[in-house]
Amino acid sequence: MGCGDSKGLTAQETTINNKNAKQNSSKNDESKVKEKNATKNNIILTENNTTKDDINKDIGNNEYKDKINLIYYADYPAVYPIFGENFVKNNKDNIDLIINGKQNELVNKYLLIKGENIITLVIKNKLTDLSHMFYGIKFVKNFSELKYLDVSQTEKFSEMFASCMQLTDINFISNWKVTNSKSFCRMFYFCQSLIDIKALENWDVSNCENFFCMFYKCSSLSDIKPLYNWNVSNGSYFQGMFSECEKLTDISALQNWNVSKGIYFNSMFSGCSGVTSFISLKNWNVSNGKEFNNMFYQCTSLMDSRGFENWDMSKANSLSGMFFRCSNLSEIKSLINWDVSNCKDFSSMFYGCSFLLSLRPLKNWNVSNGTKFDSMFGEAFQIASIAVLRNWNVSNGINFRFMFFRCENLINIFAIDNWNISKEADFTSMFTGCDKSEVMKGIKKWNILKDQLELITKI
């Protein structure tokens, strides 16, 4: 008997069937309403109003194919970039687009209609590089369907959401399997509205090497607790990772991070003007670190150097600007045992530390490899004596420009009259803003050229 055939049925059976038919009809009508609403709300995943399950049924045994819907909003009909140029370039043979139901040749710009546009991304093979995917794209209205994106083979997420200034949360990527990733370089660079990163709490980042500027200028981000359990043990590049995160006050979530393979820590916390202490980093193993320049640049709320007592700095070759304009930093006792013997660049290290009272912790520093000392203590207004630096070996120094610029309270200069100074070094404005007579007494034994001598206190 064929489906729906009512021949030979009793009256009772016919009644039951009719009742079931009405119920099924009602369900179908309800389903159609839901489908219509789903289409209206832009949650249908493909141009054919099929579901994710329907797509999977159509996939051949030997072919991977996926389709992800994204919603773009155009203020007026115009040509807009849909994806970042490098993403298109790197994946041009692997992806196709369907825009508002019409197939488009994959180029970087398209004519969008005014209002909402549904962009269907057709992926032929699993993507290994998502770099620049939404770089600078400011008019994506809804990223939610990215939760379906298979990133299990992806190795690079560099600048994926860079400059997406309207992005406030990233909950849609909470279930991504990022185990194969080697680079999160600038992934959320300049996402100035990003507040919630709870989605990253369970990410396995153990294979990642590059965290360069990952959260750079996420100026609304105040809570990084979701990063507490991150395994960053393979990371080498940490420079700029939290740079310009102005609302960040608590970094205790990073206290157990294993950064032992870290080489580059440049600007890692620069501009974190709300952080008052880095004591949470006291157990960090930075023994492989080479570059620390600008690491705490303009951390204007930092009050002391607690947390750095046990840092092994023996491989550091640059400390330039490390505490630049940490204007509330009053003492640096924790730096007393630092081994800086390999460092060549000390320029601007304490420039603008206007509340710093004493340089005594630096008394025994071995700076014999240092070549650049320019602006090292410039505008350290409270420093009255540099007698503790009398035994510094600066014989390799070639740049002393602005070294003690505007150290207005400096009166004890003669203690460094035995410094071994090169005739060819640059001393321009080394003591500008200091008492000229005191300066001349203090350097009278220096064997430097006359024209350099004249410049040493000039503006």
C-alpha positions as CSV (number, residue, x, y, z in Angstrom):
1,M,0.0,0.0,0.0
2,G,1.4,3.4,-1.0
3,C,2.0,6.1,1.5
4,G,-1.2,8.2,2.0
5,D,-3.4,5.5,0.3
6,S,-6.7,5.3,2.3
7,K,-8.3,2.3,0.5
8,G,-9.7,-0.5,2.7
9,L,-9.4,1.4,6.0
10,T,-12.1,1.4,8.6
11,A,-14.0,4.6,9.5
12,Q,-12.1,4.8,12.8
13,E,-8.7,4.4,11.0
14,T,-9.7,7.0,8.4
15,T,-10.6,9.4,11.2
16,I,-7.2,8.8,13.0
17,N,-5.4,9.3,9.7
18,N,-7.2,12.5,9.0
19,K,-6.4,13.7,12.4
20,N,-2.7,12.9,12.0
21,A,-2.7,14.6,8.6
22,K,-4.1,17.7,10.1
23,Q,-1.4,17.6,12.8
24,N,1.3,17.1,10.3
25,S,-0.1,19.9,8.2
26,S,0.0,22.1,11.2
27,K,3.6,21.1,12.0
28,N,4.5,21.8,8.4
29,D,2.9,25.2,8.5
30,E,4.7,25.9,11.8
31,S,8.0,24.7,10.2
32,K,7.5,27.0,7.3
33,V,6.9,30.0,9.6
34,K,10.1,29.1,11.5
35,E,12.0,28.8,8.3
36,K,10.7,32.1,7.1
37,N,11.7,33.8,10.3
38,A,15.1,32.1,10.2
39,T,15.6,33.5,6.7
40,K,14.5,36.9,7.9
41,N,16.9,36.7,10.8
42,N,19.8,35.7,8.5
43,I,20.6,32.4,10.2
44,I,20.2,30.2,7.2
45,L,23.7,28.9,6.4
46,T,23.6,28.7,2.6
47,E,22.1,30.4,-0.4
48,N,19.6,27.5,-0.9
49,N,18.1,27.9,2.6
50,T,19.5,24.5,3.5
51,T,20.8,23.5,7.0
52,K,24.2,22.5,8.0
53,D,23.1,18.9,8.0
54,D,21.9,19.2,4.5
55,I,25.3,20.5,3.4
56,N,27.0,17.5,5.0
57,K,24.7,15.1,3.1
58,D,25.8,16.7,-0.2
59,I,29.6,16.3,0.5
60,G,31.3,13.6,-1.4
61,N,33.4,11.0,0.4
62,N,36.7,12.4,-0.9
63,E,35.8,16.1,-0.9
64,Y,35.7,18.6,1.9
65,K,33.3,21.5,1.4
66,D,31.8,23.9,3.9
67,K,29.7,27.0,3.6
68,I,29.6,29.8,6.2
69,N,27.2,32.7,6.1
70,L,28.3,36.2,7.1
71,I,26.1,39.3,7.3
72,Y,27.5,42.6,6.0
73,Y,25.7,46.0,6.3
74,A,26.2,48.7,3.7
75,D,25.1,52.2,4.4
76,Y,24.7,52.8,0.7
77,P,25.3,50.8,-2.5
78,A,29.1,50.8,-3.0
79,V,32.1,48.7,-3.6
80,Y,33.4,47.4,-0.3
81,P,36.2,44.9,0.6
82,I,34.7,41.7,1.8
83,F,37.9,40.2,3.2
84,G,41.4,41.4,3.8
85,E,43.6,41.5,0.6
86,N,46.1,38.9,1.9
87,F,43.4,36.4,2.9
88,V,42.0,36.5,-0.6
89,K,45.5,36.2,-2.1
90,N,46.4,33.3,0.1
91,N,43.2,31.4,-0.5
92,K,42.0,32.4,-4.0
93,D,42.0,28.8,-5.3
94,N,40.3,27.4,-2.2
95,I,37.3,29.6,-1.7
96,D,34.3,30.9,-3.6
97,L,31.7,33.4,-2.7
98,I,28.0,33.7,-3.1
99,I,26.6,37.2,-2.5
100,N,22.9,37.6,-1.9
101,G,22.3,34.3,-3.7
102,K,24.5,35.1,-6.7
103,Q,27.8,33.4,-7.5
104,N,30.7,35.8,-7.7
105,E,34.2,35.5,-9.1
106,L,36.6,35.7,-6.1
107,V,38.1,39.2,-6.1
108,N,38.7,41.5,-3.2
109,K,35.9,44.0,-3.7
110,Y,32.2,43.7,-4.6
111,L,29.2,45.8,-5.2
112,L,26.9,45.4,-2.2
113,I,23.3,46.4,-2.0
114,K,22.2,49.0,0.5
115,G,21.3,47.4,3.9
116,E,22.0,43.8,4.8
117,N,24.0,41.5,2.5
118,I,24.4,37.8,3.0
119,I,27.9,36.6,2.0
120,T,28.2,32.9,1.7
121,L,31.8,31.7,2.0
122,V,32.3,28.4,0.2
123,I,35.4,26.5,1.4
124,K,36.8,23.7,-0.8
125,N,39.6,22.5,1.4
126,K,40.2,23.1,5.1
127,L,41.9,26.5,5.6
128,T,45.4,26.6,6.9
129,D,45.9,30.3,6.8
130,L,43.2,32.8,8.1
131,S,45.6,35.7,8.2
132,H,44.0,39.1,7.4
133,M,40.6,37.5,6.9
134,F,38.7,40.5,8.3
135,Y,41.6,43.0,8.5
136,G,40.1,46.4,8.8
137,I,36.6,45.3,7.8
138,K,34.4,47.6,9.8
139,F,30.9,46.7,8.5
140,V,30.4,43.0,9.3
141,K,27.2,43.0,11.3
142,N,27.3,39.4,12.6
143,F,30.3,37.0,13.1
144,S,28.2,34.4,14.9
145,E,28.3,31.7,12.2
146,L,32.1,31.6,12.4
147,K,31.4,29.1,15.2
148,Y,31.0,26.5,12.4
149,L,34.3,27.3,10.8
150,D,36.6,24.3,10.9
151,V,40.0,25.7,12.0
152,S,41.5,22.3,13.1
153,Q,44.2,22.6,10.4
154,T,44.7,26.3,10.6
155,E,48.3,27.4,11.5
156,K,48.0,31.1,11.1
157,F,45.5,33.5,12.6
158,S,47.7,36.6,12.1
159,E,45.6,39.9,12.0
160,M,42.4,37.9,11.5
161,F,40.3,40.5,13.2
162,A,42.8,43.4,13.2
163,S,41.2,46.8,13.3
164,C,37.7,45.4,13.7
165,M,36.9,48.4,15.9
166,Q,33.2,47.5,16.5
167,L,34.0,44.0,17.8
168,T,32.9,43.8,21.5
169,D,33.0,40.1,22.2
170,I,34.3,36.9,20.5
171,N,32.0,34.3,22.0
172,F,31.5,32.8,18.5
173,I,35.0,31.3,18.6
174,S,34.8,29.6,22.0
175,N,34.8,26.1,20.6
176,W,37.5,26.5,18.0
177,K,40.2,23.9,18.0
178,V,43.4,25.9,17.6
179,T,45.8,23.2,18.5
180,N,47.7,23.5,15.3
181,S,48.2,27.3,15.4
182,K,51.7,28.7,15.4
183,S,50.8,32.3,15.1
184,F,48.2,34.6,16.7
185,C,50.2,37.7,15.6
186,R,48.0,40.8,15.8
187,M,44.9,38.6,15.8
188,F,42.9,41.3,17.7
189,Y,45.1,44.2,16.9
190,F,43.3,47.6,17.5
191,C,40.0,46.0,18.5
192,Q,39.4,49.0,20.7
193,S,35.8,47.9,21.6
194,L,36.7,44.3,22.6
195,I,35.7,43.8,26.2
196,D,34.9,40.1,26.6
197,I,37.6,37.4,25.8
198,K,36.1,34.6,27.9
199,A,35.8,32.6,24.6
200,L,39.6,32.1,24.8
201,E,39.5,30.4,28.2
202,N,39.9,26.8,27.0
203,W,42.0,27.4,23.9
204,D,45.0,25.1,23.5
205,V,47.8,27.4,22.4
206,S,50.6,25.1,23.3
207,N,52.0,25.0,19.8
208,C,51.9,28.7,19.2
209,E,55.2,30.5,18.8
210,N,54.1,34.0,17.9
211,F,51.9,36.2,20.2
212,F,53.2,39.5,18.7
213,C,50.7,42.3,19.4
214,M,47.9,39.9,19.9
215,F,45.8,42.3,22.0
216,Y,47.6,45.5,20.9
217,K,45.4,48.6,21.6
218,C,42.5,46.6,23.0
219,S,41.8,49.8,25.0
220,S,38.5,48.6,26.4
221,L,39.9,45.2,27.7
222,S,40.1,45.1,31.5
223,D,39.8,41.4,32.3
224,I,42.4,38.9,31.1
225,K,41.5,36.1,33.6
226,P,40.5,33.8,30.8
227,L,44.2,33.5,29.9
228,Y,45.1,32.0,33.3
229,N,45.6,28.5,32.1
230,W,47.2,29.2,28.8
231,N,50.2,27.1,28.0
232,V,52.5,29.5,26.2
233,S,55.6,27.4,26.7
234,N,56.5,27.4,23.0
235,G,56.1,31.2,22.6
236,S,59.2,33.2,21.4
237,Y,57.5,36.4,20.4
238,F,55.6,38.3,23.1
239,Q,56.4,41.8,22.0
240,G,53.4,44.2,22.2
241,M,51.1,41.5,23.3
242,F,49.1,43.8,25.7
243,S,50.5,47.1,24.5
244,E,48.1,50.1,25.0
245,C,45.6,48.1,27.0
246,E,44.8,51.2,29.0
247,K,42.0,49.7,31.2
248,L,44.1,46.7,32.3
249,T,44.8,46.9,36.0
250,D,45.2,43.3,37.1
251,I,47.7,41.0,35.3
252,S,47.8,38.2,38.0
253,A,46.3,35.8,35.4
254,L,49.8,35.7,33.8
255,Q,51.6,34.7,37.0
256,N,52.1,31.0,36.0
257,W,52.9,31.5,32.4
258,N,56.0,29.6,31.2
259,V,57.8,32.1,29.0
260,S,61.1,30.3,29.2
261,K,61.4,30.2,25.4
262,G,60.6,33.9,25.1
263,I,63.2,35.9,23.2
264,Y,61.3,39.1,22.4
265,F,59.5,41.0,25.1
266,N,59.6,44.4,23.5
267,S,56.7,46.7,24.4
268,M,54.8,43.8,25.9
269,F,53.0,46.0,28.5
270,S,53.8,49.4,27.0
271,G,51.0,51.9,27.6
272,C,49.3,49.8,30.3
273,S,48.8,52.9,32.3
274,G,46.4,51.3,34.8
275,V,48.8,48.6,36.1
276,T,50.4,49.6,39.5
277,S,52.5,46.5,40.0
278,F,54.1,43.7,38.1
279,I,54.8,41.5,41.2
280,S,52.7,38.8,39.6
281,L,55.6,38.2,37.1
282,K,58.1,37.4,39.9
283,N,58.4,33.7,38.8
284,W,58.8,34.4,35.1
285,N,61.8,32.7,33.6
286,V,63.1,35.2,31.0
287,S,66.5,33.7,30.8
288,N,66.3,33.5,27.0
289,G,65.1,37.0,26.5
290,K,67.2,39.2,24.3
291,E,65.0,42.3,23.7
292,F,63.2,44.1,26.5
293,N,63.1,47.6,25.0
294,N,59.9,49.6,25.9
295,M,58.6,46.6,27.8
296,F,56.9,48.9,30.5
297,Y,56.9,52.1,28.4
298,Q,54.6,54.7,29.9
299,C,53.2,52.5,32.6
300,T,52.5,55.7,34.4
301,S,50.8,54.0,37.5
302,L,53.8,51.7,38.2
303,M,55.1,52.6,41.7
304,D,58.0,50.2,42.3
305,S,60.0,47.4,40.6
306,R,58.8,44.5,42.8
307,G,58.5,41.3,40.8
308,F,61.8,41.7,38.9
309,E,64.1,40.5,41.6
310,N,64.8,37.0,40.2
311,W,64.8,37.8,36.5
312,D,67.8,36.4,34.7
313,M,68.7,39.2,32.2
314,S,72.1,37.7,31.2
315,K,71.1,37.4,27.5
316,A,69.5,40.8,27.2
317,N,71.0,43.0,24.5
318,S,68.5,45.8,24.6
319,L,66.9,47.5,27.6
320,S,66.1,50.7,25.6
321,G,63.1,52.6,27.0
322,M,62.2,49.7,29.3
323,F,60.8,52.1,32.0
324,F,60.4,55.1,29.8
325,R,58.1,57.7,31.4
326,C,57.1,55.5,34.3
327,S,56.5,58.8,36.1
328,N,55.4,57.3,39.4
329,L,58.2,54.8,39.7
330,S,60.0,55.8,42.9
331,E,62.4,52.9,43.6
332,I,64.2,50.2,41.6
333,K,65.7,48.0,44.3
334,S,64.6,44.8,42.5
335,L,67.1,45.5,39.7
336,I,70.1,45.4,42.0
337,N,71.3,41.9,41.0
338,W,70.5,42.1,37.3
339,D,73.2,40.8,35.0
340,V,73.3,43.3,32.2
341,S,76.8,42.4,31.0
342,N,75.6,41.5,27.4
343,C,73.4,44.6,27.0
344,K,74.5,47.1,24.4
345,D,71.5,49.5,24.4
346,F,70.5,51.4,27.6
347,S,69.0,54.4,25.8
348,S,66.0,56.1,27.4
349,M,65.8,53.2,29.9
350,F,64.6,55.5,32.8
351,Y,63.8,58.6,30.8
352,G,60.9,60.6,32.4
353,C,61.0,58.6,35.6
354,S,60.4,61.9,37.3
355,F,59.7,60.5,40.8
356,L,62.8,58.1,40.9
357,L,64.8,59.0,44.0
358,S,68.0,57.0,43.8
359,L,70.2,55.1,41.4
360,R,72.0,53.1,44.1
361,P,70.6,49.7,42.9
362,L,72.5,50.2,39.7
363,K,75.9,50.6,41.5
364,N,77.4,47.3,40.5
365,W,75.9,46.9,37.1
366,N,78.4,45.7,34.5
367,V,77.6,48.0,31.5
368,S,81.0,47.4,29.8
369,N,79.3,46.2,26.5
370,G,77.0,49.2,26.4
371,T,77.3,51.5,23.4
372,K,74.2,53.6,23.7
373,F,73.4,55.5,26.9
374,D,71.5,58.4,25.3
375,S,68.6,59.8,27.4
376,M,69.1,57.0,29.9
377,F,68.2,59.2,32.9
378,G,66.7,62.2,31.1
379,E,64.1,64.1,33.1
380,A,64.7,62.1,36.3
381,F,64.1,65.3,38.2
382,Q,64.6,63.9,41.7
383,I,68.1,62.5,41.2
384,A,70.6,64.5,43.1
385,S,73.7,62.3,42.9
386,I,75.3,60.0,40.4
387,A,78.2,59.1,42.6
388,V,77.0,55.4,42.6
389,L,77.9,55.2,38.9
390,R,81.6,56.1,39.5
391,N,82.8,52.5,38.7
392,W,80.7,52.1,35.6
393,N,82.9,51.0,32.6
394,V,81.5,53.0,29.7
395,S,84.5,52.7,27.5
396,N,82.5,51.3,24.6
397,G,79.9,54.1,24.8
398,I,79.5,56.1,21.6
399,N,76.2,57.9,22.3
400,F,75.7,59.9,25.6
401,R,73.2,62.4,24.1
402,F,70.7,63.7,26.7
403,M,71.9,61.1,29.2
404,F,71.2,63.3,32.2
405,F,69.0,65.9,30.4
406,R,67.1,68.1,32.8
407,C,68.3,66.3,35.9
408,E,67.7,69.7,37.5
409,N,68.6,68.6,41.1
410,L,71.9,66.9,40.1
411,I,74.7,68.5,42.1
412,N,77.2,65.6,42.6
413,I,78.7,65.1,39.2
414,F,82.4,65.0,39.9
415,A,82.2,61.3,41.0
416,I,82.2,60.2,37.3
417,D,85.3,62.3,36.4
418,N,87.2,59.0,36.0
419,W,84.9,57.6,33.3
420,N,86.9,56.3,30.3
421,I,85.3,58.3,27.6
422,S,85.9,58.0,23.9
423,K,87.0,61.2,22.0
424,E,84.6,60.3,19.2
425,A,81.5,59.7,21.3
426,D,78.5,62.1,21.0
427,F,77.8,64.1,24.2
428,T,75.3,66.6,22.8
429,S,73.1,68.0,25.6
430,M,74.3,65.2,27.9
431,F,73.8,67.6,30.9
432,T,71.5,70.2,29.5
433,G,69.3,71.6,32.2
434,C,71.9,70.8,34.9
435,D,74.0,73.4,36.7
436,K,76.7,74.3,34.2
437,S,79.5,75.0,36.7
438,E,78.9,71.8,38.5
439,V,79.0,69.9,35.2
440,M,82.3,71.5,34.2
441,K,83.9,70.6,37.5
442,G,82.7,67.0,37.2
443,I,84.0,66.3,33.7
444,K,87.3,68.3,33.8
445,K,89.4,65.1,33.5
446,W,87.5,63.9,30.4
447,N,89.5,63.8,27.3
448,I,86.9,64.9,24.8
449,L,87.0,67.2,21.8
450,K,86.5,70.9,22.3
451,D,83.4,71.1,20.1
452,Q,81.8,68.2,22.1
453,L,82.7,70.0,25.3
454,E,80.8,73.0,24.2
455,L,77.7,71.0,23.3
456,I,77.5,69.1,26.5
457,T,75.3,71.6,28.3
458,K,73.6,73.3,25.3
459,I,69.9,73.0,24.6
